[in-house]
Amino acid sequence: MSSSSSARFVRPAVALAALALAALAALAWALCAGSLATTPAGVFAALFGNGEGMLVGVVRELRLPRALACFACGGLLALAGTLMQVLLRNPLADPYILGISGGAAVGALGAVTLGLASPWMDAGALGGALAAMLAVFGLAHGDGSWTQTRLLLTGVIVAAGCGAVVTLMLALAPAAQVQSMLFWLMGDASGASRPWPALAVLGAGLAAALPFGRDLNVLAHGQLNALALGVDARRLRRGLYLLASVFTAAAVTLIGAVGFIGLVVPHLVRLVLGNDQRLLMPAAVLAGGALLTVADTLARTVLAPQQLPVGVLTVLLGVPVFLFLLARHSR
Amino acid sequence: MTRALPVLPAELACPLPWEEPARPLLAARQLGLRLGGGELCRAFDLEVHAGQCVAILGRNGAGKSSLLHALAGLHGAGQGGGAPGVRGEVWFGARPCADWTPLRAARFRGLLPQRQLARFAASVLETVLVGRHPHLGRWGWESARDVAIARAALACMGLQGFEGRDLRALSGGEQQRVALAALLAQTPRLFLLDEPLNHLDLHHQVAVLELLRSLAADGRGVVMVLHDPGLAARYADKVVLLNGEGGVAVGESGAVLTAGRLSHAFGHPLKRVEVDGRAIFLPQ
């Protein structure tokens, strides 16, 4: 019996270790790749010691912050998607479904429309995301019942309203502004220079969510079941909503509304590891971070010197991987 | 009952000792349901002792599920805003259920809700292990013993060999038996079951009811929502009959289950027939 129970832990441990290695490899590649070619040894020297002057600046001040920002955002979005799918008990839920990215887009594009400088774009995104989060929470709370359907409908309606405002701003904006607006909407990491707040949110959030992994497993079987099994489902769902919203707001503020990661990475990991949230959460963070880092490195190197919006690359990479896993799994 | 009851495996014994046979496991005092200003169910008293099976019967919308949730100390939890209001007190053992922490209550009483569809892929074993949640600590992982309990529960439901199957690939009746196995793995002292026979074929309906009788014989209490008055007459000691218009009859099943009362409660004439000494109620 003990051998079979220890066997239950071997496969997840191997999978988590493999994902951690993949994430490290993705970060290493992001540091090596670019117009100023170098070797892993050169990058190591630039990071930790006495590299050449030019490379030190490029690696430390351009590539490292950008790679970490992408990893943090990928991890945040994948974790937010995992939590949203449990919260709404809906496999189609993603971090944007409740209007948080819509609110952020209205804030960020509003800043561009007003002709404000780029730090104001970040501030606008953060303010818009938090405003949307509070609005949906307050409206869905209404009579205190806070059912899944009511939350979902409120979020979707707020998102639709934000979408209309965004379209209006795009239609009215002068041509010079439209390019930067579109890049923000598709997700763009070229301006990400301060990854530490997002990394801190990711670390603290994962540490806060992990102890409740088994509670989430129970909640996935329905609120009544969860209550009967001793889980304080109401408080847990509020915590889930707040965490997922803050994760999404942090990610969207840093690099814009990158699509697809929050929806597909949880499913991708689930296909391989099963639906145990205790494994799913760390695995989704690693996989989402690695995927976004790889996508961003491709986005800035494939057609260099031209930079592509990373959001397009995540979808182009994610679709074939997901379809492959789905086809293999159904056999 | 001429057939021998099934033997409960040792793994499914209740870890909570029960040393006061005179005290009811579950006591409802002046419990009633109100819906939209009207009375759905007048206040009544109910005691469930260790060893007893109680059946709740009534027409659709009479408040059977709401009553069961109230008896679990969870009223209004499942439905959101539109649930009936509940009055009265529910006691688990020596204390009101509100005084029990959620986790301690979950070790004392288990609830089988009406079936909810599986949304995500999950193996049968994982699903049954969810029933072990109240017995594990914050950082605890399911141990070999929990797995043994889950396997014993699956075997009780005739689901040996189903451990690795995906829940969504099972038939409705098989999913219902998995949900029952999860409840067995919870090893509560008090079983509350909302339509446990849903989706089950005749063989498994009888098998589940005999298993519930075995649990009662093991010193547990059982409250179940049923639809067939004949099965209630055969397997329940007490019956709570709701007519959906405020009326409620509580008592020994033989006394409550008369053709006249049932015809009135279900709004349909029923005829009582006896076959081999057992009552059957035929809709006219």
Interface residues (C-beta under 8 A of the other chain):
Chain A: M1 S2 S4 S5 F9 Q85 R89 N90 P91 D143 G144 S145 W146 T147 R150 P211 R214 D215 N217 V218 A220 H221 G222 Q223 L224 N225 L227 A228 L229 G230 V231 D232 A233 R270 G274 N275 D276 R278
Chain B: H69 A72 L74 A77 G78 G80 G81 T101 P102 L103 R104 A105 A106 R107 R109 G110 L111 P113 Q116 R119 F120 A121 A122 S123 E126 T127 V130 G131 H133 P134 L136 R138 W139 G140 W141 S143 A144 V147 A148 Q186
